Amino acid sequence: MSAGKRAMLLMAPLIAFAIGGGFYVPPEGGGQSRYGNSGSEPALSSLPPLPDWANDDLPDFSGYRDTTEKKAAFFSFLYPRIVLANSRILIERDYLDSLAGKEELTSKEYRWLARQSERLRVDAEPGSKEQFTLLRKRLDVIPPSLILAQAANESAWGTSRFAIKGNNLFGQWCFSKGCGLVPLGRAEGASHEVASFPSPYRSVRAYIQNLNRHPAYQLLRDVRLRDRRNNGPLSGLELAEGLLGYSERGEEYVEEIRAMIHYNNLEFYDDDFRSVIRDLSPDSLEQLASTKVETGLLPRQSSLSSNPAEG
């Protein structure tokens, strides 16, 4: 499907909201073992292979003259990758819950817990209640609205140098020579680079991992856990409160992200994702996490009645 046709599929929610207000167009922005910045996934037998489209590079968004069409194209490219990443995290989370209910763990299960603890920076006795509690808090999804808003902000709607050359949509840093792109304005003596990723999907996965494990986003995880305990829906507007450490602009940055969520009607995608995963069985979740055609994960098309694994 062409970028233009894909854009039209998501034009409706954007146009509907534009009637009541304008679009927020931010200036170009900028935003961290073995499971560092790669967006890798620890081996799990129930985690299906990634579909081929997860390896696609970023499209060229610079050619759009119409702002509404450009935004719709950006969101329609990124949203299926968010659904893919979050659904695979939910499979890992279900597996974690299954281990928590066992009286005795196998060596293979202990190894999986160890790998997840390493990746998510959890320091607790293997197999302990504390380990399961901490992993459950960190092994969780991020609402699509928050991901979409930050990606748009940090990548200038997919047109920044780091997005184009490194598939980096979130300004994520890395700290080994050659791991990414050197910022043009990097201070003398600084060694960080802006990470490069094999695909935008890997950037999404690494970004979610960053929010799930870095000490700077403890508040975000606390807000998410509170919503989980209250059986409330996860909200990008609420979780944005935990982004104070993402930018040196602090509260101003948080309000900008919230404004982008609001003005672009991005809560529409939170609602869609909740409807997609509601009451899914483990087998159905695995189908969702291996959908062969990315358009099968676009809003209102992500129904298992149409067998997304077959497109």
N, C-alpha and C positions, 0 to 999 in steps of 0.2 A: 504494500500500500504506500502511495506517495505521501510525502510530508503534508502536502496541501489537503489531500483527502482525509488523512488522519486528523488534521487540524479541524476540519469541519465537524467531525464527530463530537468534539468537545466545545464547539463554539457556543452551543445553547446556554450552558450555565454562565459563561462569561458575559454574553450579550444580555441575558436576563438581569444580571447584576448591574451592568453598565447603565441600564435605564435609571437606576436609583442613585448612581454616583459615578465617579470617574475611576480610572485605573491608576494604580500607584506604580510608577516607573523609577526604580532606584538608580543611583549612580553605580558604576562598576565597583565591586567590593573585593575583599581579600579575607580569612578566619582562623590528632597526633596519634626481643622474643621472636619469635617465629610468627606470631599472629599480630604483627605491628600494624602497618598501614595497608596491607595487601587486600583486605576484604576477603580473606580465606575462610573456609568453613571446616572445622574439625570433622574428621570422618565419622559418618553415622550411616548404618546400613539402610535405615528408613528414609534417608535424605536422597531423593532421586537426583540423577545427573541434571546439570543445568541445561536448559534449552539453548539451542544455537544462537538465538537472537540476543541472549544475555551478553554475548561477546561482541555485538555490534558497536562501532564507534559512534561518536556524537554527530548528528546531522549538522549541516550548515544552517544556522538560524540567522545569519547576518543578511540574507537576501530578502527578508520580509520587510515590506514597507508599511504594511498595515499592522499597527501595534496589537490589535485584538487577535488577528490571525497568527501573529508571531507567538503570543502568549499561549494560545490554544495549542499550537504545534509543540511548544516546549512542554506544556503539561501533559499532552497526550503521548509524547515520547517517554517522559519520565515516570508517569504514574504506573504503567505496567511493571516497570523495574522495581518500584516501591512495593507493589503487591507481591511480586516474586520474592524479594528479600524478606519482607515481613512474614510471608507464609512459610518460608523455610525456617525462620526463627521460631515460629509457632510449633513446627514439627520438633525442633530441638527442645523446646519448652515442654511439650507433651512427654517426650522421652525422659526429661529430667523428672517430671512428676511421677512417671512410672517407676523410676529408680527409688524415689523417695518413699514409695509404698512397699518396697521389698525388705524382707527381714535380713537377707544376706546378699551381698553384691559379688559378682564375678570379677576376676582380674581385668577382663576387657571393659567392664563397666566402670571400675575404678580408674582405668586409663582414660576413658572418655571424660570422666569428671575432672581428672587432673588437667587434661588439655583445655577444657572449658575454663577451669579456674585460672590457668596460665593466661589464656586469651583475655579473660574479663577481670584479671587482677584481683582474684579472690584468694585470701590467705586464711585458710581454715583447715582443721583436721579432715583428712579424706573420709568421706562417707558420714561425716557428722551432721547433726541437725543444723548447725551454724553454716556449714558449707552449702547445704541445700537452700537455706533461707537466703543467703547472700547471692547464690547463683540465680535463684528465682527472681530476685529483685533486679538483677542485671541482664538476664537473658529474656528480653521482652521487646516488643515492637515499639516503633515511633509512629505517631499519627501522620498520615500522608500530608496533611495541610502544612505541618511544620517543615517536613522535608522539602516540599515544593517551594515554600516561601524562602527558605534558606538557600536552596539551590539557585533560585532566580536571583536572589540578592548577591550571593557570593560569586556567581559566574556571569553576572550581567546578562541574564537570560541566555546562557549558553554561548556567549560571544567573547568571553575573556580569553586572554592568552593561555591561561592555565587550563581552561576548559577545552579549548581547541587543540592544544598541543599535548595535554596530559590527561584528558578525560576527567579532570578534577573539577567537580561542581561545587565544592564546599570550602575551598581554600585550605585544605588540610596540609599540615607541614610534615616533613620527615627530616631526619638528622644524620644520615650517612651520605657521604659524597657520591653524587651520581644517582641518588634515589628519586630525583625529580628535576624541576626547573628552578634555576636560581632567580629569585625576585630581582627585578631591575633596580629597585630602590633599597636593596638589602644593606643594612648598616655595616660599616667597616668592622671586621672582627667577628661578625655573625657567621654561623655555619649552616643554618637551616636552609632547606629548599622546600618548594611547594611540590608535594608528591605527585608522581605520575601513576596512572592506573591503566591496566589493559583495556578497560571498557568503562563506560559510565555506571554500569551495574556494580562493578567492583568499588567504585567511588561511593555509591549509595551504601553498600554493605559496610565499608570501612567507616563511613560517617556514623552509621547507626552504632557500630562497635565503639566508636569514640565517645558518643553520648552515654553509652551503657557502662563505660568503665572508668572514664577520667574523673579524678576528684573534683574538678571544676564544675561538673554537672550532677553533683550529689542532690541538689535541690530538685532538678528535673526528675530524677529517679524517685525522690520522695513524693513528689506530686503525683507521679504515675502510680506508685504503690498505694497512695491514699485513695485514688480513684478506683483501683482494683479492689481494695478492701470494701469500698462502699458500693461495689457493683455498678459504678458509674462509667459512662463512655470516656475513652481517652480523647482528650481535646488538645489540638495543637496550640490553641490560644492559651490554655492553662499551662501546658508544658513549656511554653516560651519563657515563662517566669524563670526557668532554670538555665537560661542562656546568658546570664550576666557575665560569665567568664569567657564567652565566645569571642567577644570583641572588646577592645579597650574603650569603646564608647559606652559599655555597660547598659544602663537602663534605657538610654536613647536607642541603642541597637535593639533591645527587646521590644520597645514600642514600635520600631520600624518593621520588625518581623510580624508583629501582631497586626499592624496596619496593612501589610501585604496580604495576610490571610483574610482580613476583613474585606478589603477593596477588591480582591480577586475571587471572592466567594469560595475560598479553598476548603471550607468546612464541608462543602459538597462532597469532596473526595473522602473525608473522614466517614461521612455517612455511608458512602458507597462501599468502602472497605469493610465497615461493620456489617453491612448487609451481606457481603460476599462470604465472610468467614462465620457468620452466625450459624450455630448448630452443625458445623461441618464435622463429619466423622474423620478419624485419622486417615483412612484410605482416600477420602475426598480431598483432604488437605494435601496429601501427596500428589494428587492429580493437579490441584491448583498450582503447586510448587514446581511443576514440570510442564506447564502449558506450552505447547509447541509453537503457537502463533501469538505474538505479543498483543494483537488486537483483541484476542480473546479475554484479555484482562482490562480492557477499557471499561469505563463506567457503563452499567446496565447491560453489559455483555458478559460479565463474569459469572454466568450461571452454570452450575454443574449439570443442569438438565441438558445443556448443549455440549457436554463432555469437553471441557476446555483442554484437556490433555491431548485431544485430537484436533484442537483448533476450532 
